[in-house]
């Protein structure tokens, strides 16, 4: 064999040996990205579940604002909601969810102010209806967000 053929065979051997290495690196990268996406989706689902649980607690406990057990449930649910609002919810929510959550946060704080000054029952009832309606709208939006994230029909 000539020197040129020997050199080409040597180069071909290195090239053939490098192909599985590059394929392995590519598959490793794709699997890591897939695992990250799966983790993100699972965490998003957990955070939405916590959010809706806390908002459900707020929504049901404000229906009876003068009951001490409802008030204790409200305080706990509001505390948990505030933790999510200022914490991990910001990592996972879409812009639409962010607007709804901000609106609910402000509305709940307004409810606290109105409840403290003890305005007319009609005003308080309207505020409660508005909060419960917004909680429902947020839950529908969370469902849409998860469907879109998971590419479900």
C-alpha positions, 0 to 999 in steps of 0.5 A: 500500500502506498503512504497515501492509502495508509494515511487515509485508512488511519484517518478513516479509522479515527473518523469511524471511531469518532462517530459513536462518540458524537452520537453519544454526546448528542443523545446525552444532550437531548436526554438532559433537555428532555429530563429538564422539560419533564422536571419543569412540567412536573414542578409547574403542575405541583405549583398550580395544584398548591395555588389552586388549593390555597385559593380554594381554601380562601374562596370557601372560607370567605363565604362565612367570614364570621366563623372562627374556623373559617377565619383560621382556614382563611388566614392559613390559605392566605399565608400559603397563597402569599408564599407562592405569590412571592416565591415559586409561582413566578418561575412557572406562570404564564403572562396571563396567569400572572395578570390573573394572580396579581388581580386576585392578590390585590382583590384579596387584600381589598377584601381584608380592608373592606372586612375590617371596616365592616361595610354593608353586607351587600358590598362584602357579598359582591366582593366575595362573589368577585373573588370566587369568580376570579378563583374559578377563572384562574383555575380554568387558565391553569388548566389551559396553561398545563394543556398547552405546556403538555401539548394536550388537545 
